[in-house]
């Protein structure tokens, strides 16, 4: 089963790579969290995104709180600051940067069936990435479904996820993210992972984005 899961992820990544028209970009994602009291934790999630030629694309500083109301329901709120490089309007290394701040609210749920762990998240945010069709006044619902598979006698945890972006101003879905990845818990506090992602835009003529990602998580 372990070999079958790893082979399936490799096949999916290969097919997704063929589907993408540009890239790959490189994303580095960090997750730091600490439980404050029972069911309440604080999170800090910085992120660095590089273009396919390793030029700076975006860096993100995000922090928030997450509270587990029930076994099947967790609520969270975040504030995110982003700095993006707009090379088309830039005349120097640090000119043409665009900054943005936004908030997000999550409702998360999930359940397990044998070795499969199904997770669902609905996120509301008052803005999208800088590649959105309109501007920072956007309001979005983001719907994500994710499934992990617990390989018997292995710490490796492969997963698949799909996330769609629903623009509430334009009343349309403008992009979808397809992700195949794997995580490895080093110990009870540290975790590393890698993923391959396709960001597919619904806007006519806009190229899909291919992304290779590396992640690290630390629980204090």
Secondary structure by P-SEA (a helix, b strand, c coil): caaaaaaaaaaaaaaaaaacccccbbbbbbbbbbbccccbbbbbbbbbbbcccccccbbbbbbbccccccccbbbbcbbbbbbbbccccccccccccccccbbbbbbbbccccccbbbbbbbbbbccccccccccccbbbbbbbbbbbbbccccccccccbbbbbbccccccccbbbbbbbccccccccccccccccccccccccbbbbbbbbcbbbbcc
